[in-house]
Amino acid sequence: MTRAELVDLYTNAYDSFMQIAAEAVDVKHPKVADVIIDPTKDYKYNAISSMGAWEAVDEDSSTGLDHFVLGYEGTITPGKFRKYFYVTYEANFQVEYAQLKSKIFQAKELGRGGQFTLELEVAHYLYNGFSTACADGQYLFYNSHPKNPEETGTTYDNLLSGAFSHDALEEAEKTISANFLDLDGMPMAPYAGKPTLAYPSALRGPVMRVLSERAGERPGTTVRDINIYSGEYDPVEWVFLGSKFNGSDTAWYIIYPALKNLKLVKNTEKPNFASWIDELNQRYYFDAWQFAQAEAVDWRGLFASTGTV
């Protein structure tokens, strides 16, 4: 058997190991982001308004004519992520076989690393939303988003405040109720679906106490009430939102995934794999790459607090 035939024999196995390992990772980004597979270089988006509430008109009247309002158009251009490794080979077949077989764990780690990259891409986009502009030119989480491009004097607020707590969540819901409005100023909550509460592992205790099914004393008080938040949120504990991964241990996020305003655009469903032989340096190379980019097409349905103010 030639070296070329040997590496061909193992290429499919390595691809399989990479993919199996990737699929075994408990990923959280599909729970908060709409994953789009788009093979083109650029994914273009825009929004369009509803027609708003109907007007009261007289019989035989032409009153009521209206027009759609376009939102803020934009483009998502997936960037390339890549990782590869090589396995050296020796002079006889048995050593080559052993070398390849002993490196299977590297293929598995490569697959896991690909999934972790996508997790980080979405998590970092969320955390950076406190200081990075979105489609309307304002920070993703901000207190003055223009209603639409035509009515910039009216603004909405999706920046929550305070460390996560029962009271902070209560105040957050007031903010959401007053600001969760579409391009025409109509409420979106009635069709936005169940919200997700995403938080770093450091907030597990506070979140679980607030969302617990058991009625008990509200933390820090002697008030014993029925927990109105039980079952109202899909909690997603996400380690990649934490400070260990350049996020924050205090920030928390309320996301309405059904609106699909937070996107993860990928060029392919699965990563790309390739392999080749370097005869000069006597190496077998195994390569993996994927194009991906996370971005919000609209701030609506995305609310967050830094947890500090």
C-alpha positions in Angstrom: 0.0 0.0 0.0 1.4 3.4 -0.9 1.5 6.4 1.4 -1.1 8.1 -0.8 -3.5 5.1 -0.5 -2.9 5.0 3.2 -3.8 8.6 3.8 -6.9 8.3 1.5 -8.0 5.3 3.7 -7.9 7.4 6.8 -9.2 10.7 5.5 -12.8 9.6 5.6 -12.3 8.2 9.1 -10.8 11.5 10.3 -13.7 13.5 8.8 -16.1 11.2 10.6 -14.2 11.6 13.9 -14.2 15.4 13.5 -17.9 15.5 12.7 -19.0 13.1 15.4 -17.0 15.0 18.0 -18.5 18.3 16.8 -22.0 16.9 17.0 -21.4 15.7 20.5 -20.9 19.2 21.9 -23.8 20.6 23.8 -24.1 23.9 21.8 -26.2 26.8 23.0 -26.1 29.2 20.1 -29.0 27.7 18.1 -31.2 28.4 21.2 -30.6 32.1 20.8 -29.6 32.7 17.2 -31.2 31.9 13.8 -28.7 29.8 12.0 -28.6 30.5 8.3 -26.8 28.5 5.6 -25.9 30.8 2.8 -23.2 29.8 0.2 -22.9 33.3 -1.2 -20.2 35.8 -0.1 -22.6 38.3 1.4 -25.9 37.7 3.2 -28.1 40.9 2.7 -31.0 41.8 4.9 -33.6 44.5 5.4 -36.8 45.0 7.4 -40.2 46.1 6.3 -43.0 47.6 8.5 -46.5 46.4 9.0 -49.3 48.7 8.1 -50.1 49.6 11.6 -53.6 49.8 13.1 -56.5 50.4 10.8 -58.1 53.8 10.7 -61.7 54.7 11.3 -63.2 56.0 8.0 -66.5 57.2 6.6 -68.4 55.1 4.2 -67.5 55.7 0.5 -64.2 57.3 1.6 -60.7 56.9 0.2 -59.1 57.6 3.5 -56.8 54.9 4.8 -54.1 54.8 2.2 -50.7 54.0 3.8 -47.3 52.8 2.8 -44.7 50.4 4.1 -41.6 51.7 5.8 -38.3 50.0 5.1 -35.9 49.3 7.9 -32.2 49.5 8.0 -30.5 47.3 5.3 -27.2 45.6 5.9 -24.8 42.9 4.9 -23.3 40.0 6.8 -20.1 38.7 5.4 -19.0 35.5 7.0 -15.3 35.4 8.0 -13.1 32.3 7.7 -12.1 30.1 10.7 -9.5 27.4 10.2 -7.5 24.8 12.1 -5.2 22.0 10.9 -2.6 19.6 12.1 -0.2 17.1 10.7 1.0 13.6 11.6 4.6 12.6 10.8 5.3 9.3 9.1 8.3 6.9 9.3 9.9 4.5 7.0 7.8 1.3 7.4 4.0 0.7 7.1 3.5 -0.4 10.7 4.9 2.8 12.2 2.8 4.9 9.8 -0.3 3.0 10.8 0.4 3.5 14.5 1.1 7.1 14.0 -2.2 7.7 12.3 -4.2 5.7 14.7 -2.7 7.4 17.8 -3.7 10.8 16.5 -7.4 10.2 16.4 -7.9 12.3 19.5 -6.5 15.3 17.6 -9.3 14.9 15.0 -11.9 14.8 17.8 -10.4 18.0 19.4 -10.5 19.6 15.9 -14.2 18.9 15.6 -15.0 20.2 19.1 -12.9 23.3 18.4 -15.0 24.1 15.4 -18.2 24.0 17.4 -16.6 26.1 20.2 -15.7 28.7 17.6 -19.3 29.1 16.6 -20.3 29.3 20.2 -17.8 32.1 20.8 -18.8 33.9 17.7 -22.4 34.3 18.9 -21.6 34.8 22.5 -19.0 37.5 21.8 -21.4 39.3 19.5 -24.0 39.5 22.3 -21.5 40.8 24.9 -19.9 43.3 22.5 -23.4 44.6 21.8 -23.0 47.1 24.7 -20.3 48.8 22.7 -20.8 47.8 19.0 -23.2 49.4 16.6 -26.0 47.5 14.9 -28.0 48.2 11.7 -29.5 51.5 12.9 -26.1 52.9 13.8 -26.6 52.7 17.6 -25.1 50.2 20.0 -27.1 46.9 19.8 -28.1 47.4 23.5 -28.9 51.1 23.8 -31.5 53.4 25.2 -32.3 55.5 22.1 -33.0 53.3 19.0 -34.9 55.3 16.3 -38.4 54.0 15.6 -37.6 53.7 11.9 -35.5 55.6 9.3 -38.4 58.0 8.6 -39.3 58.8 12.3 -35.9 59.1 14.0 -37.3 61.5 16.6 -39.2 58.7 18.3 -36.8 56.3 20.1 -37.0 53.0 21.9 -34.9 51.5 24.7 -33.6 47.9 24.9 -30.9 48.5 27.5 -31.9 47.0 30.8 -30.3 47.8 34.1 -29.2 46.3 37.4 -27.7 43.1 38.6 -29.9 40.1 37.9 -32.6 39.7 40.6 -36.3 39.3 41.0 -36.7 43.1 41.2 -34.4 43.7 38.2 -36.4 41.2 36.1 -39.6 43.0 37.1 -38.2 46.3 36.0 -36.9 44.7 32.8 -40.3 43.5 31.9 -41.6 47.1 32.3 -38.9 48.3 29.9 -39.7 45.6 27.4 -43.4 46.3 27.6 -42.9 50.0 26.8 -40.3 49.5 24.1 -40.9 46.2 22.3 -42.6 47.9 19.4 -42.2 47.4 15.6 -41.4 50.0 12.9 -45.0 51.2 13.1 -45.0 51.4 16.9 -47.2 48.4 17.3 -46.5 45.9 20.1 -44.5 42.8 19.1 -44.8 40.7 22.3 -48.2 39.1 21.3 -46.5 37.2 18.5 -42.8 37.2 19.6 -43.0 33.8 21.3 -41.5 32.7 24.6 -38.4 34.6 25.6 -35.0 33.1 26.5 -33.0 34.2 29.4 -29.3 33.8 28.6 -26.7 34.2 31.3 -23.2 33.2 32.3 -22.5 30.4 34.7 -21.6 32.8 37.4 -25.3 33.8 37.6 -26.7 30.3 37.9 -27.6 30.8 41.6 -29.5 34.0 41.2 -31.3 32.9 38.0 -32.3 29.5 39.4 -33.7 31.1 42.6 -35.8 33.6 40.6 -37.1 31.1 38.1 -37.6 28.3 40.6 -41.0 26.7 40.7 -41.1 26.7 44.5 -42.7 29.7 46.1 -40.3 31.1 48.7 -39.0 34.2 50.3 -37.7 36.5 47.7 -33.9 36.6 48.2 -32.8 39.5 50.5 -36.4 40.1 51.7 -39.0 38.5 53.9 -41.6 38.6 51.2 -43.2 35.3 50.4 -45.0 35.4 47.1 -46.1 33.0 44.3 -43.3 33.0 41.8 -44.8 34.8 38.8 -41.7 33.9 36.6 -41.9 30.2 36.9 -42.1 28.7 33.4 -42.1 32.2 31.8 -38.6 32.0 30.4 -36.4 29.4 28.7 -33.2 29.6 30.8 -29.9 29.1 28.9 -26.8 29.0 31.0 -23.9 29.7 28.6 -20.3 29.4 29.8 -19.1 31.4 26.8 -20.9 34.5 28.0 -18.6 34.6 31.1 -15.4 36.5 31.8 -13.2 33.5 31.2 -14.1 33.9 27.5 -13.8 37.7 27.4 -17.5 38.2 28.3 -19.0 39.2 31.6 -20.0 37.4 34.7 -22.7 40.0 35.5 -24.4 40.7 32.1 -27.7 39.0 31.3 -29.8 38.8 28.2 -33.5 38.4 27.3 -33.9 37.2 23.8 -36.9 36.3 21.6 -35.5 33.6 19.3 -38.8 33.3 17.3 -38.2 36.7 15.8 -35.0 35.5 14.3 -33.3 38.9 14.5 -30.0 37.5 15.8 -28.3 35.6 13.0 -25.4 33.2 12.6 -24.7 33.0 8.9 -22.6 30.0 7.7 -21.5 29.1 4.2 -22.0 25.4 4.8 -24.0 23.2 7.2 -20.9 21.3 8.2 -17.2 22.3 8.3 -15.0 21.6 5.3 -12.3 18.9 5.6 -9.2 18.3 3.4 -6.0 16.2 3.7 -2.8 16.0 1.8 0.8 14.6 1.9 3.9 16.6 2.3 6.6 14.3 0.9 9.4 16.8 1.5 8.8 17.1 5.3 7.2 13.6 5.5 3.9 14.7 7.0 0.2 13.9 6.6 -1.9 17.0 6.9 -5.5 17.2 8.0 -7.3 20.5 7.6 -10.7 22.0 8.6 -12.3 25.3 8.0 -15.7 27.1 7.9 -17.0 30.6 7.1 -19.3 32.1 9.8 -20.5 35.5 11.2 -22.9 36.5 13.9 -24.9 39.7 13.6 -28.3 41.2 14.6 -30.4 42.3 11.7 -32.6 44.3 14.1 -32.3 45.2 17.8 -36.0 44.2 18.4 -36.4 41.1 20.5 -32.9 41.6 22.0 -32.7 43.1 25.5 -29.7 43.1 27.9 -28.2 44.5 31.1 -24.5 44.8 31.9 -25.5 43.7 35.4 -23.5 46.6 36.9 -25.7 49.7 36.5 
